[in-house]
Amino acid sequence: MSSQTETIEALFEGAARLASETLEENRAGRGPVVRRLSPEELGRALELELPAEGRGLECVLELAAKTLRYSVQTGHTRFTNQLFGGADPAAIVGEWIAALSNTSMYTFEAAPVGTLVELALLDKLNDFVGFSEGEGVFAPGGSISNLMCVLAARQRAFPHIKREGLRPEDRPVMFVSEESHYSLERAGLVAGIGTDGTVLVAVDEVGRMRPEELERSIASERAKGRTPFFVAATAGTTVAGAFDPIADIADVTESQGLWLHIDGSYGASALLSRRQRGLLAGCDRADSMTWNPHKMMGVPISSSATLMRTKGSLEETLGMHADYLFHGNSDNAYDLGDRSLQCGRRVDALKLWFSWQVQGDRGFEERIDALFGQAARFRELMEERPGFRLIREQEGTNVCFRYLHREKRGAEGSERDLHEHAATLAIRAQLAEEGSFLVNYASLDGAATFRFVAANPETGDEDLTALLEAIEAAD
Ligand SMILES: Cc1ncc(COP(=O)(O)O)c(C=O)c1O
């Protein structure tokens, strides 16, 4: 064996050891969730300066250890800050292999394995949605998938757009719920519709779009001479975790001839569970769907499927047919490049494929059921304790709540909201400072609200109780 091979082997063995130790620590909930440093302190600890003379492969393990030491441990059982959590060893290896094979997903010729794997996964996801003749492509995240779906809807409604762009008389307008993800409004902005062209439809007390409000808004926009073309229902809203009533919304979009998109970035994974898939009843009536396996399914970021009910929609919208890349040979039908906003594209499909092979449909179903069960359990434990107040009825895997210390509990109405708002910010900051928990907050009904996210099935009752105790102790 050459000495270079030995050095590389030692490097990879060291990296593998570091990886398994990190996974083990996080699974056991050992160590802090985060070591909080100011940007200046962190900059010093990382020694960011780039050397004039290379340090050689010997420095890589030290860099890796340092990176992990100061990173947020998103695989930790006490990380509940984002809509993802945990760590899947099979998917991590898939990610490594994607880097090792280092190719780009535009043509079958350049990425034969990635292409077939991606197509198989898209078929599988489309089966769960009910898009029996569907297609799709992977994208760098839910935001980009949402954008692609807005563009596809715009293409269908205004077929001249690809050549001419928007005409002054087009006046497109789209509809999303007021609790939808901001990426949809941004997609409108990128699509030349502007934020004024995106109508935010009112939600009910759970956070679900009100179909009757949607119908009213559409009529009102038509009366202004604008052209409605796109409605997005959200399956799993970012803060409340609510599921918009898709079948009722589909009744509206079908009668109005509008494109129905489902932003299932977060909640589409509920389709994997026989118990939970009813939350998306009617989703097969949509025209497009975004589904992020990098959220509930625990695959490392990014893994986002852009799904279309009708074959050809993406290429019709985005295809540019560059002949230096797509040579028109017999494999061309497999080239995914003209379905994508990107040219060079990572092989994101591999990690999900590895994970699916290991877990199967049943393993994913168990995971999703465990996450829904964990959120319900957290709520139950919370409601046993005085001072905690559920802010939204829990539908998905988020629990939105506030806490008030006993001395302040007599307060009423807006004064109480004010106390809870201040307490939420202070408690959250203290937990993050200690590194004991990372739990996020958002503004709901005008005041800061804790958002617990069940994202890591390894998080147990002990962690849930410890979070409630830490909140009580921090106040
Ligand atoms: C409902 C919803 N849609 C879209 C997104 C955007 O996804 P990404 O962060 O992958 O761009 C998010 C992210 O949290 C989300 O919650």
The ligand as an SDF file (V2000), in Angstrom:
LIG
                    3D

 16 16  0  0  0  0  0  0  0  0999 V2000
  -44.3840   24.6910    5.1650 C   0  0  0  0  0  0  0  0  0  0  0  0
  -43.0010   24.9590    4.6630 C   0  0  0  0  0  0  0  0  0  0  0  0
  -42.8110   25.1700    3.3540 N   0  0  0  0  0  0  0  0  0  0  0  0
  -41.5970   25.4210    2.8280 C   0  0  0  0  0  0  0  0  0  0  0  0
  -40.4860   25.4630    3.6410 C   0  0  0  0  0  0  0  0  0  0  0  0
  -39.1450   25.7530    3.0510 C   0  0  0  0  0  0  0  0  0  0  0  0
  -38.3810   24.6050    3.0140 O   0  0  0  0  0  0  0  0  0  0  0  0
  -36.7900   24.6990    2.8410 P   0  0  0  0  0  0  0  0  0  0  0  0
  -36.2720   25.2060    4.1390 O   0  0  0  0  0  0  0  0  0  0  0  0
  -36.3900   23.3130    2.5210 O   0  0  0  0  0  0  0  0  0  0  0  0
  -36.5220   25.6510    1.7230 O   0  0  0  0  0  0  0  0  0  0  0  0
  -40.6250   25.2460    5.0200 C   0  0  0  0  0  0  0  0  0  0  0  0
  -39.4620   25.2920    5.9010 C   0  0  0  0  0  0  0  0  0  0  0  0
  -39.5280   25.1720    7.0780 O   0  0  0  0  0  0  0  0  0  0  0  0
  -41.9150   24.9890    5.5400 C   0  0  0  0  0  0  0  0  0  0  0  0
  -42.1250   24.8110    6.8320 O   0  0  0  0  0  0  0  0  0  0  0  0
  1  2  1  0
  2  3  1  0
  2 15  2  0
  3  4  2  0
  4  5  1  0
  5  6  1  0
  5 12  2  0
  6  7  1  0
  7  8  1  0
  8  9  2  0
  8 10  1  0
  8 11  1  0
 12 13  1  0
 12 15  1  0
 13 14  2  0
 15 16  1  0
M  END
$$$$
